[in-house]
Amino acid sequence: MTKKKKHENLEEVENVELEDVCDDKCECGENCECGDDCHCHEDHECHCHDKKSDLAAEYLAVAQRLQADFENYRKRVAEQLDRERQEGVKSVIEVFLPSLDTFKEAKKGITDESILAGINMIEDKILEALKNLHCEKIESVGAKFDPNLHNVIALLNNPNEEDDTILEEYQSGWMLNGKVIRYAKVIVNKKS
């Protein structure tokens, strides 16, 4: 019976000797077609090449599995880096949003038109930068209340407006890549 040694490491392939492939020798004393002592059995046919082919196929399969494993690893790392980059962008935006809210409050107290125009210009640049990062403001005032986008902080009874209509926005809400990163805090109309 022929014994095959399994080699887990591809570097061992180069060091495989014929004895590693066929270690049962017959006693006929003839030379195989491969030039080594006869490793055949009763039929005195050289089977060394067949056994080498089997070993080569086994090593090819190992190499293909390693290559597939490496491709999967490369894809996982790329996806992980993308997720971490997105988390980094999200955390910076979340820290930055309260500063952006300050513009809304600051504009209420400014009466000088030139100063107000300068504040609006700065705010527009910031909003443009957020848009380039796929961050968008959640529209609230006049829209229907959506619990997936809005947090109700107060209810008012305005007979001129429909139920669940957002009357005021206390704090703006924001979405990043279609996911809410900060819910809008709103005041909603309730007739009853």
N, C-alpha and C positions, 0 to 999 in steps of 0.2 A: 504494500500500500504506500503511495506517495504522500509525503507530508509537504504542505505548503506553509511557508512562514508568512504571516501578515506583517507588513511594514506600515506603521501609522505615519511615519514621517517621510515626506517625499525625498529628502536628502539621502535616505537609505537606498533608494532605487539604484543610484549609481554604484553602490558597493555590493550589489547582489551578485553572488557567484552562482555558477551553474549548479553547484551542490545545494544552494538554497532553493533552487527550483525542483530538482530531482535528486533526492538523496537515497533512493533505493537503487543499487547497482546490481546488474545481473552478473552472472559468473561466466558468460560466454567468452570474455576476453577480447571481443571485437571492438573496433572503434565505431562510434556513432557517426552519422553524417555531419554532425556539428564538430567533429574532430576530437571530442573528449572520449573518455572511456564509455563504454556502452551503458546506458541507463535504461535500456529497454527491458521489456519483460519477455515472456515466452515467444512473442512474434518477431523479436529481433529487429523491430522497426524503430527508428528514432522518433521519440515523442517529446524530445526536449524543446523543440521549437513550439509545439502546441502548448506546452506548459509555460514557456516564456510568454506566449501570446496571451494566455489566461492571466498571467501576472501583470502584463502590460495593460490589459483591459481593466484589471482591478485598480491599478495605479491611475489610469486615466479617469476612472469613476471617482476616485478620491480627489484628484485634481479638479474635476468638474464640480464636486460638492464644495471644495474649498473656494473655488471661484464664485459659486452661487452664494455661499455664506458671506464672502467679502462684499459682493454687490448688495446684499441685504443689509449688511452692516453700514455700508456707505450711504444707502438711502435713509436708514434710521438716523444716522448722525446728521445728515442734511435736514431732515424733518425736525429733529430736536433743536438744531441751531436756529431754524426758522421760527419755531415755537418760542424759544428763548428771546430771540430778537423782538418778536411781537409782544412778549411780556414786558420787555424793557421799554418799548415804545408806550405801551399801556401805562406802566407805572410812572413814566415821565409826564404823560398827559394828565393822569389823575392828580399829580402833585401841582401841575400847572393850572388846572381849571379854576381853583379858588382865586387865583390872581386875575384870571380873565373875568370872573364875576365882579371884581372890583371896578372894572371899566363901567359896568352898568350903573353901579352906585355913584361913581365919580361923575358920570355925565349928568346925573340928576341935579347936581349942585353947581354946574358950570353955566354961566350966562354969557361969557365972552365967546362969540361965534368963531373966532380964529383959533382959540384954544380947543373948543369943541371939535372943530374940523381936524386939528392935529391928533386929538384923542381918537376920533373915528378912523383916521388914516392908520394909526398904530393898531387899533383893534381889527381893522380889515386885513392888515398884513398877518396878524396872528391867526385869524380865521382862515386865511388862504393857506398858511403853513399847516394848520390842522387838516384842512381838506386834502392837501398833498399826502398826508399820512393816513388817509382814508378814515378820518374822524369827522363825523358830522353831528350837527346840533339836532336834537329831537324837536320837531315842531309841536307846539302846545296850544297857545292861545287860539281859541276858535275851533279847535279840533275836538273830537269826541274823546272822552277819557278811555285810555287803554292801560289796564293794570300791568301789561308787559313793558310799558314805557314810562308810566307816570306813577308818582306817589301823591296821594291826596293829603294835603295838610289842613284844609278847611273846606267847608261847604257853605255856599251862599244860596239864597232863594231869589232869583231874578226871573220874574214872570215873562219877560221879553225874550228869554233864551230857552232853548230846549234842555231837557234833562241830560245830565252827564256831559254837558259842554264845558270845556275848560275856559274859565273867565279870566284868570290871571296866572302868571308864571312867577313863582317865588324864586326858584333856582332852575337854571337851564339844565336839561339832560343831554347826554352825549352818547354816541354809538361809535365803536371802532370796528371796522370790517363787518358791519351788520350786527354786532353784539353790543348790548347795553353795557357801558362802563360806569355810567352814573344816571340814575333815574331822575326825571324832571319832577320837581316839587311844585304842585299846582293847586289852585283853588277851583273847585268844580261846582257847577250849578245843580241844585236839587230843589225841585218844586214842592215835593211833599215832605 
